[in-house]
Amino acid sequence: MAKKSGGKDYFGLSWIVSLILAIIPITSWIFGFVTRFKEGHWVCGLVRLIFGWNIIWILDIIFMIFTHHIFKLF
């Protein structure tokens, strides 16, 4: 049986686990900038490191609920 190529959010975890981690502010902040650095998006990682605990945290929750992916700048 083929694996579903679902989301890549938060290290390839399922949508529900990513949603739970996005709701918790500290895990959303840490995993957000770590995944951006891991993907090679250094500017996005720095933006998440600086602003990820407030503005982007709220956007992550909204995007996870409606699009099943975390907010990505580019």
LUMNUPA-959947 format. One record per atom (N, C-alpha, C): residue in one letter; x, y, z. Coordinates in steps of 0.001 Angstrom, whole numbers. Last residue first. Example, Ala and Ser with C-alpha at 12.3 -4.5 7.8 and 13.67 -1.06 7.14 Angstrom:
<rs>
> aa | c1 | c2 | c3
> S | 12850 | -2250 | 7080
> S | 13670 | -1060 | 7140
> S | 12900 | 30 | 7870
> A | 13190 | -5690 | 7800
> A | 12300 | -4500 | 7800
> A | 13200 | -3300 | 7800
</rs>
This chain:
<rs>
> aa | c1 | c2 | c3
> F | 7591 | 31983 | 1864
> F | 7849 | 31590 | 476
> F | 8462 | 30254 | 425
> L | 6238 | 31814 | 4358
> L | 6452 | 33111 | 3712
> L | 6738 | 32944 | 2234
> K | 3711 | 29701 | 5430
> K | 5024 | 29777 | 4805
> K | 5150 | 31104 | 4087
> F | 1968 | 28288 | 8077
> F | 2166 | 29494 | 7287
> F | 3588 | 29530 | 6756
> I | 1341 | 24757 | 7753
> I | 1734 | 25932 | 8505
> I | 1988 | 27084 | 7552
> H | -1630 | 23201 | 6492
> H | -193 | 23471 | 6388
> H | 123 | 24691 | 7217
> H | -4378 | 23023 | 6383
> H | -3621 | 21844 | 6852
> H | -2120 | 21983 | 6630
> T | -5981 | 25187 | 5971
> T | -5261 | 24653 | 4799
> T | -4455 | 23393 | 5109
> F | -7344 | 25710 | 8446
> F | -8031 | 25865 | 7162
> F | -7317 | 25223 | 5980
> I | -5609 | 25051 | 10589
> I | -7022 | 24693 | 10647
> I | -7649 | 24691 | 9256
> M | -3150 | 26088 | 9775
> M | -3266 | 24656 | 10062
> M | -4728 | 24222 | 10072
> F | -3736 | 28847 | 9572
> F | -3408 | 28087 | 8369
> F | -3529 | 26583 | 8605
> I | -4193 | 29448 | 12307
> I | -5244 | 29677 | 11304
> I | -4978 | 28842 | 10054
> I | -1686 | 28768 | 13407
> I | -2902 | 28103 | 13876
> I | -4015 | 28242 | 12838
> D | 20 | 30541 | 12001
> D | 210 | 29088 | 11930
> D | -1053 | 28341 | 12336
> L | -929 | 33045 | 12855
> L | -1094 | 32654 | 11455
> L | -922 | 31142 | 11276
> I | -71 | 32927 | 15512
> I | -1501 | 33013 | 15236
> I | -1782 | 32596 | 13792
> W | 2703 | 32850 | 15040
> W | 2056 | 31785 | 15802
> W | 555 | 31764 | 15529
> I | 3256 | 35238 | 13813
> I | 3302 | 34035 | 12991
> I | 2678 | 32855 | 13719
> I | 2937 | 36996 | 16073
> I | 2190 | 37166 | 14833
> I | 2128 | 35858 | 14053
> N | 4539 | 35514 | 18258
> N | 3281 | 36249 | 18364
> N | 2505 | 36252 | 17056
> W | 6851 | 34084 | 17855
> W | 6140 | 33844 | 19104
> W | 4832 | 34608 | 19195
> G | 8133 | 34833 | 15499
> G | 7358 | 33604 | 15549
> G | 6551 | 33393 | 16804
> F | 9849 | 36938 | 15056
> F | 8424 | 37244 | 15189
> F | 7548 | 36015 | 15403
> I | 12458 | 35692 | 15145
> I | 12203 | 36999 | 15759
> I | 10719 | 37217 | 16046
> L | 12184 | 33229 | 13900
> L | 12902 | 33301 | 15166
> L | 12585 | 34602 | 15894
> R | 10923 | 33925 | 11531
> R | 10206 | 33108 | 12517
> R | 10879 | 33154 | 13885
> V | 13043 | 35312 | 10370
> V | 11777 | 36010 | 10632
> V | 10960 | 35246 | 11660
> L | 14897 | 33211 | 10143
> L | 15192 | 34359 | 11019
> L | 13930 | 35151 | 11349
> G | 13550 | 31575 | 8312
> G | 13904 | 31072 | 9637
> G | 14199 | 32189 | 10610
> C | 13456 | 33236 | 6095
> C | 12203 | 32831 | 6740
> C | 12461 | 32300 | 8150
> V | 16205 | 33291 | 5566
> V | 15497 | 34532 | 5886
> V | 14185 | 34218 | 6603
> W | 16768 | 30557 | 5005
> W | 17414 | 31238 | 6134
> W | 16683 | 32515 | 6537
> H | 15660 | 27855 | 4008
> H | 15083 | 29193 | 3926
> H | 15570 | 30008 | 5131
> G | 16395 | 25226 | 4238
> G | 17325 | 26133 | 3574
> G | 16798 | 27542 | 3397
> E | 14960 | 23483 | 5726
> E | 14597 | 23583 | 4311
> E | 15525 | 24506 | 3536
> K | 16065 | 24063 | 8228
> K | 16296 | 22746 | 7643
> K | 15988 | 22738 | 6147
> F | 14995 | 26579 | 8697
> F | 16448 | 26452 | 8533
> F | 16783 | 25123 | 7852
> R | 12310 | 25769 | 8936
> R | 12701 | 26702 | 7878
> R | 14204 | 26652 | 7639
> T | 12399 | 24090 | 11176
> T | 12026 | 23525 | 9876
> T | 12397 | 24454 | 8733
> V | 13160 | 25982 | 13134
> V | 14040 | 24843 | 12841
> V | 13698 | 24237 | 11479
> F | 11011 | 27738 | 13249
> F | 12282 | 28217 | 12688
> F | 13250 | 27076 | 12398
> G | 8963 | 25879 | 14124
> G | 8797 | 26757 | 12971
> G | 10124 | 27211 | 12402
> F | 9823 | 24679 | 16466
> F | 9713 | 23854 | 15261
> F | 9583 | 24707 | 14005
> I | 9702 | 27034 | 18143
> I | 10943 | 26270 | 17932
> I | 10881 | 25467 | 16642
> W | 6983 | 27882 | 17892
> W | 8103 | 28801 | 17671
> W | 9377 | 28031 | 17338
> S | 5536 | 25600 | 18570
> S | 5317 | 26240 | 17281
> S | 6490 | 27147 | 16931
> T | 6421 | 25198 | 21170
> T | 6758 | 24206 | 20154
> T | 6560 | 24778 | 18753
> I | 5386 | 27521 | 22396
> I | 6832 | 27287 | 22401
> I | 7233 | 26256 | 21341
> P | 2480 | 27395 | 22000
> P | 3325 | 28479 | 21493
> P | 4816 | 28144 | 21404
> I | 491 | 24927 | 20712
> I | 1396 | 25186 | 21839
> I | 2441 | 26206 | 21382
> I | -571 | 24725 | 18176
> I | -1350 | 25401 | 19216
> I | -471 | 25758 | 20401
> A | 1242 | 23207 | 16776
> A | 1077 | 24607 | 16391
> A | 303 | 25390 | 17448
> L | 888 | 20683 | 17883
> L | 2158 | 21367 | 18117
> L | 2079 | 22847 | 17742
> I | -1682 | 20173 | 16875
> I | -1463 | 20231 | 18328
> I | -172 | 20966 | 18649
> L | -1067 | 20171 | 14126
> L | -2022 | 21137 | 14679
> L | -1834 | 21286 | 16181
> S | 666 | 17989 | 13952
> S | 1165 | 19323 | 13625
> S | 246 | 20407 | 14169
> V | -1178 | 15989 | 14575
> V | -36 | 16201 | 15471
> V | 563 | 17584 | 15216
> I | -2894 | 16257 | 12376
> I | -3422 | 16456 | 13729
> I | -2296 | 16694 | 14734
> W | -1190 | 15709 | 10148
> W | -1853 | 17003 | 10303
> W | -2302 | 17248 | 11738
> S | 1923 | 14019 | 11017
> S | 555 | 14088 | 10502
> S | -70 | 15448 | 10818
> L | 5267 | 15184 | 10206
> L | 4263 | 14603 | 11104
> L | 2867 | 14769 | 10511
> G | 7405 | 16296 | 8864
> G | 6627 | 15253 | 8209
> G | 5596 | 14582 | 9099
> F | 8434 | 18392 | 10430
> F | 9230 | 17180 | 10235
> F | 8427 | 16018 | 9664
> Y | 6307 | 20417 | 10221
> Y | 6881 | 19906 | 11464
> Y | 7450 | 18505 | 11291
> D | 4888 | 19525 | 7145
> D | 4941 | 20430 | 8275
> D | 5449 | 19726 | 9522
> K | 4406 | 18266 | 4918
> K | 5814 | 18280 | 5301
> K | 5984 | 19115 | 6565
> G | 1505 | 16157 | 4549
> G | 2204 | 17400 | 4784
> G | 3666 | 17214 | 5119
> G | 1428 | 13263 | 2564
> G | 698 | 14353 | 3192
> G | 1545 | 15591 | 3394
> S | 1511 | 11027 | 645
> S | 2519 | 12074 | 792
> S | 1845 | 13324 | 1324
> K | 737 | 7884 | 1841
> K | 193 | 9168 | 1451
> K | 1262 | 10227 | 1644
> K | 2237 | 4971 | 544
> K | 2112 | 5952 | 1604
> K | 1548 | 7244 | 1054
> A | 616 | 2153 | -883
> A | 1440 | 3357 | -1030
> A | 1174 | 4315 | 122
> M | 847 | -1167 | 0
> M | 0 | 0 | 0
> M | 895 | 1233 | 0
</rs>
